[in-house]
Amino acid sequence: MYDSGRWAHFNVKLHFCILYFQRTDSSPLAQFFHSDEELNMVATELDSFDGRKDPERCNALVNQLRVCQDKVMLPIFGVRILLERKEVNVKQ
């Protein structure tokens, strides 16, 4: 069943992220947010696109999707490395 309260809370969080994370913010979470947003736009365009009608455009979108996936993974790996370093420092 549809829970309007849950979606309203989600929309508030999403609106906060859009306002909070400026494009110039270099924090890993901001980088992840903006690259995920870009990935979703490319994926949505690819989903609504008929690759048989324009195979060159389809190929370009698939390549762009791969680049966006890499951009999403970079901040995740960056946070992981920071956490691993922190864990090593705590053990020492």
Secondary structure, DSSP 8 states (H G I E B T S, - for coil): ---HHHHHHHHHHHHHHHHH--TT--SHHHHHHHHHHHHHHHHHHHHT--TTT-HHHHHHHHHHHHHHHHHHHHHHHHHHHHHHHHHHHHH-
